[in-house]
Amino acid sequence: MDVLQYTGNLSWLIIPFGLFLGLLGYRLYKISLFIIGLFFGLALGSWIGLKIENSQLGLILGL
C-alpha cells in the first residue's frame, strides 16, 4: 500500500500526523495538538505565499 500515492503532493501531512499519534500515545495531547497547529500554520503560510506569488509573505507567514 503506497500512502504517498494517495496523498499526492500533501506528503508533508504524514510528519505532523505521525507526531500527533506518537505524542498522543504518551498522553501529551495538548502538546501534540500545539505541534499539529504549528505545522499547519507553516504549511498554510507557505501555501498562501506561493498562491499570491509573494515569496517574502510566504516566508513571514511560514515562520
N, C-alpha and C positions, 0 to 999 in steps of 0.2 A: 504494500500500500504506500503510494507516494504522496505524502502530505503536501509537499511543495507544489505538486501538480494541481491540487485543488485550491490552494491559497493564491496561486499565481504570483503577482508582484508584492503581495502582502506577507511575504515570509518573515518580515520583521515582527509580526504579531506573535510568532512562536516563542520568542525570548521573554517578553513580559508575561505571557500566559504560563510559561514554564516556571518563571519566578513566582508567580501567584500561587500555583499549585504547590510548589516546594515550600514556600513560606506558610501557606495555609496548613500544611502538614505539621508545622511546628507551632501552630496556633497563634501566629503573629499576623492575623488577618488585617489588622489596622495598618501595619507597616506594608504588607503586601498590596493593599489597596492604594496606598500612597505611591508605591513604586509603579503600579499599573497606571495611575493617573499621571505620573511623571513621564513615563514612556509615551502615553497617549498625547500629552502636551507637546513633547518633542516631535512626534510624528505629525501631529496636526499643524504645528508651526512650520515645519519643513514643507509640508504639502501646500499650505496657503502661499508660502513664499515662492514655490515653483509655479503655482497656478497663475499668480499675478506677475510672474517673471521679475521679481524683485529679490535678488539674492541677499541683499542686506536685511530686508524684512524677514526673510526666511531664517537667516542666522539669528536675528533677535528673538523671533518667536520660537525658534527651535531650542534656544538656550533658556 
